[in-house]
Amino acid sequence: NGSKGRIFVVAKAQENSTQYADSINGVAYELEIPRRIDAPTVTWEKTWEYDRANPVPAESFLAEDETKSGGLNVRVHPDADSIPPGDSSLLLKAYVFENREAAEDARLELEKGTDPGTIPGLLALYPVPALSGLTPAAMVMENSQSYLHTLRRLSAEYAGKWILFYTRISSGNGQVSSKWTVNPDTWRLPYVKLEKPKLSSGSREMDIAATNNLNPDLPLQETWKGDCKEIRWQNVTLADCYYLTLTPRDGTVSPLQYKITETAKEDNGQTYLETRVYRKVRGSDGQESWAEIPAGETGGIRTFEMTDYSMEVSGTYLRSGLSVPYTVEANARLETLWDPDAGLTYTLTLPDIDSLRPAADITVTDAALRPTASVKIYADVAENDPGNPAKTSDAYVESDPSSVDLGN
């Protein structure tokens, strides 16, 4: 604080030595004890609100590009006598808590220098996502009265949690950095809007159940080849369920709705996601509910036969100049495959058939073989109940839908 000190070194003899004595004082060195900068008086500002109607994109949390604009911003406005001097700046650190009570209780403990790893309810430090080795972030000076920091690498798993910010003036001009000034308000991190599933579409050759009706008294059960429409997507980070709507081309048939859930399971010490599929049904009393579709599993692939969404088409094809009447049937099917690195891959196979092959040299195409108009999927969390607005997550909002128009 402006005082001066004198430092010199003395070599000390071993205690109770009868042979040696302490040395004379070494060369003295005078130094001025650096002054500690006063703790800043500031006002705080953030660019988000905890509002379900105004969620932020998940990438606002996860962004790692330091040059990217937007995201979650914090501003500090120092009073006139708290503007950082010379080559100093304002630094920022923060603590993320499970709830407001834990954050408020931690204020005193943090001020006392308690090891953060022992503070109840503390989830993470910012900017370092670990409970040790915290390195404060330097704020960007917009002008002498405004310093900005954009939160980076903060996992969106902390959406809806509580965060306590601190700032101080860094060392500079021979002065020691100030003590930390705490934000008097504990802020709640915003709602996050989940990313929508990234859909890709294509076709896959599959076996199709067919009936040869050339002799109506003795119909023959055959297996033909068909190129079926399929849609793929990967599981969405932070989502644990998906809502799927299949809209038939026939406008007199109502769209069918399905719910897919993911549940974390453990097997031999390895964690994986198990899927379940439900279809929406309406009871005799008019009430809607979810009925589970049984799962089969082969080679790690879980298969769900969605038999309530099916196609049955009768027609004819020519074989050696002879018109052969036939009937084919197909239904929708969902397959899920878990990979520790890639996560869950979803493959929805529709009953839509682009081309049908009763034999290698015969191809049948018929608009009736393509019953689906569109597919719509959105990601969500199980806490959100679309049928009950009172049951909602305190952190996540469903994604925008991803759609595929099949052009049928």
N, C-alpha and C positions, 0 to 999 in steps of 0.2 A: 504493500500500500504506500510505497514511496520511502519506506525506511531503508537504512543501510545496514549491512552486516559484514563482519570480518571472519574469514575462515582460515584456519591453519591446521596442520596435521602434527600429531605427537605420536611417536612410537612408544608404546607402553611395554614395560618389562613384565614378565610373568609374575603373578601374584606371589608374594613372599620370597622372591628371588634374593639370594645372598651374593649374586655375582653381577647382576645388571640393574641399571637404573633407567628411568624414562629419559627419552631424548629431550633436547631443548625444543622449544616451539619451532615449527617449520615456517617457511616463508608465508607471510600473511597475504591474503587476497581480499580486497574489499569489493563488495558488490551491492548493487541496489536491488532490494527485494521488489519484484514486479507487483504492480498494483492489480488487484482483481477488478475486472469490469463489473459494474453494478448489474444486478439481475434486471432484465428489460421489463418494462411495463408495456403490454401490448393488448390489442384487441384481436379476436379470432374470427375467421370466416371460412365457411366450407361451401362447396358447389353442389351438394346433394341434399336431399331431404329423405327422411324415412317415410316413404309414401307408397303404398301398394299400387296406387294408380300411376305412379311415375317411377318404375323400376329402371335400373341401369343395366346395360348389357354386361354379360359375364366378362367380356374382354376388358371392361373398365377396371376390373380387379386384376386380371391375369396379365395385362400388358407388360412386356419386358423392354420394349424399345424406348430408350430414354428420350428419343426425339419425337415420339408420338404425342400429338396434342389431345386434348380432351381427357377423359378418365375422371378420377376422383381428385379434386384439387383442394388444397388447404392454403389459405392466405393468412399471414400475420402482419398486422399493421402496428409498428412501434410508435410510441409517443415521441415527441420531439427530443426529449433527453435520453431516449433509448435507441437512437439510430446507431447502428454499428460503426465504430470509428475506423478510419484508415482501411487496412486490408482485412478487416474482420467481416463476418457475415453472420446471419442467423442460422442456427442448426435446429434440426427437428428430430424428435424420436416419439414413439408411441407404444402403448400397451393395449392389447386386445383382450377383452374379458367376456366371460359367458353371459353375464347380466350386469345391470346397472349397479346393484348392490355390491357385487364383488369389486367393481371399478371404484366405487366411492370408498369402500373399506380399505382399498389398496393405497390410497393417496398417502396416508400417514406412513405406512410401511415403506413405500418407495422413498419418501423423504428421509426416512431413517437409514436408508441404504440397505434394506433387507434384500437378500438374494431373491431375485424375481422367481426363480424356480421353486421357491417355497411358498409363494403367495397363492392362496386358494382362488380358483376361478380364472386364473390367468391362462389364456390360450396361446398367445404368441407375442413376440416383440416385433416392433417395426423400427428400421427397415430390414433387420436380419430375422428370418423366420426360424429362430431357435432361441432357447432360453439362456444363451450365453454369448459373449463376444459382440454385444450390441455396438454398432458403429453408427453414430447419428448421420442423418442426411443433410447435405448443404442445401439451403433454400436459394432460389433464383431471385435476384433483386429486380423487380419490375420498375420500381423507383424508390426513392429514399423512404417513402412511407408504406411500401408494399413489397412483401417477400412471398414468393409462390413455391409450392412443392406439389408435384403430381405423384400420387401413390403408385408404386410399381411393385410387381411381383407379390401382391397381397392376394392370397387365395380367396376365391369367391365362396369357399366353404364358410367364411366368416361373415357372410351376408346376415344382416339382422343382429349381429353381435355389437358390443359396446367398446368404444375406443377412447383412450385418454391420451391427449397430446401434451408434449412439453417442448419448449424452445429455450435457447440460450444464445448469447453472443459468443462467437468463437474468439480464440486468442488472436492477437495482432498488435502491431506497434509496441512490442515489448510488454504487453499486458496479458494477464491470465484470463482465460475464458470465464464468463460469468456463471453464477449458479443457474439452475434450471428454473424456468417459470412455467407453472402448470396452467393448462386451460381450465378455467373455472367450470366449464360445461363438459359433461361426459356425453359424447355424441354417439348416436346409433348408426351403424353402417347401413347403407340402403338395401332395399329389395333388389334382387337380381332377376332379370328376365333370362330364362334358360335359352340356350342356343337351339335353333330348330334342327331337326334331323336332316342330314345331307343325303338325299335320295339319289340313287342311280337305277336306271331301268335297262332291261335287256330281255333275252329269251333263253330258254333252256329246253333241250330235248328230253321228253319224259315219256313213260309208258302211259297209254290212255286205254281205259276199259271201253271196249266196243262190242256191240252185238250185231252179227250178220243176220239179217232178216230175210235172206233170199228164200228160205223155206220157213214160212211163218209158223209151221207146226213144229219145226226143229231148229229154233234159233241157235246160232253158234256164238259162244263167248270167245272173243278174240282180244289180243293186245296189239294196239297200233302205236306208232310213234307220232308225237306231236310236238311242235315248237310252242311252248307255253310262255306267256309273259311273266316276268318276275321283277321284283323291286327289292333293292338292298339298302341297308343303312347300318351305321355303327351306333353303339350306345352313346348317349350324350352325357358329357361330364356333369355331375351333380343331379341329373335326372334319375328317377328310379321307376318311372312308369311312362307309358305311351298310350295315346288314344288313337285308334285307327277307324276310319270310316270308309266303307266300300259303297260306292254309288252305282247301282245298275243302270245300264243304258235304257232299260224299260222304265219309263217315267211312272208307271203304275205300281212299281215295286219300291218300297221305302228303303233308304240307305241302311246298311247294317253296321253296327258299331261294336268295337272290341276294345278291351283294355289289356295291356301287357304290363306285367310287373317284374321288377328285378329285386332279388333278395340276396344279400351277402351270406355265403355259406363257407364252411371250412372243411377241408378234407386233407388229412395227413399234413396238417400245418400250413396248407396252401388255401388262400382265400379265393373264391370265385363267385360269380353272379349266377344265381339260378332264376330261370324265367318261368312265369305262369301266364296263361292266356284265358281271358274270360269273354263271353259274348253277352251283350245286353238283351235281356228277355223281358217280356211283359206278362205278368200273371193274370189270372182270370179276374182279379179285382182291379186291374188296370195299373197296378204298381210295377215300376221297373226295378230290376235287380240284375246282378252279374252272375252268370252261370259259368263255372269253370269247365274248360275243355281239357279232356285227358291228354297227357303227354306221353309220347313214346320216345325211346332213346336208343340210338345205334351209333357206335363209334364216336361218342361224345357229342353227337348232334341230337338236340331235342326237337321233336316233330309234333306239331299240333294240327290235326285234320279239322279244318273249319267246314264241316259238312253242311252247315246251314246256308253257306254261300256256295252254290253249285250251279252247274250248267248241264242240261240234258237237251241234246239236239238230235232230231231225226232227219235223214236226208237220203240221197242216193248218189252213187258214183258209178262210173263206167269201168267195167273190166271185160276185156275181149269183146267189146260191143254189147255187153249185157249190163243192164241197169241193176245195180245191187243196192237194195234198201238197207239202211244201217241206223243204229242209235249209238251215240257216244255220251259218256258221262265224265265229268271232272268237277272237282271242288277245290276251293282255296286251301292253301297249306302254308303254315309258318314254320320255318326252321331256324334254330338259334345255335350258334357255335361259340363256345368260350375259348379264348386264347389269352394266356397270362400277359402277353405283350400287346396284342391288338385289342383286347377287350372282347365285347360281344358283337358278333356279326349277325344281323337279322336278314333273312331271305324270305320274302313273301311271294309265293307262287300263286298266280291267279288261274281261274279256270278258263281264261282266254287263250285260244289256240290260233296262232297265225296260219299255220299250215298243218294238215293232218295226212299221214301216210299209211293207208291200209296195207300197202306193199311198197317195196323199194322204188318201183317205177310208176307209182300212182300217188298223186298229190291232190288233196281236197282242200279247197278254201271256201269259206262260207261266212258271211257277216254274222250269222247266228252263232258262230263259234266264238264270238268276242262279245260277251255280255256286259263288260264293265265299262262305265263311262269315265270314272275317275277314282283316284285313291288319295286320301288325305290323312296325314299323320302329324301329331304334335307331341312334344315332350313335356313332362310334368313331374311333380313329386307326389307321393301317395298322400301326404298331408292335405293336399288340395282335393276337395270333393266337388266335382262340377255340379252334382245334384244337390249340394247343400252349401250355400254361400257362407254359412257360419263356420264351416270347417275349412280353414285356410292355413297355409304355411305362414310363419312370421318372417320368412326370409326369401322365398322363391315364388316367381310367377311363371305360369306356363309359357312355353315358347310360341312363336308364330307358327302356323301350320305350314308344312311342306306338302305340296300337291303334285300329282302326276295326272295329266289329262291324256287318256289313252286314245282320244280322237275317234272313238267308236260311236 
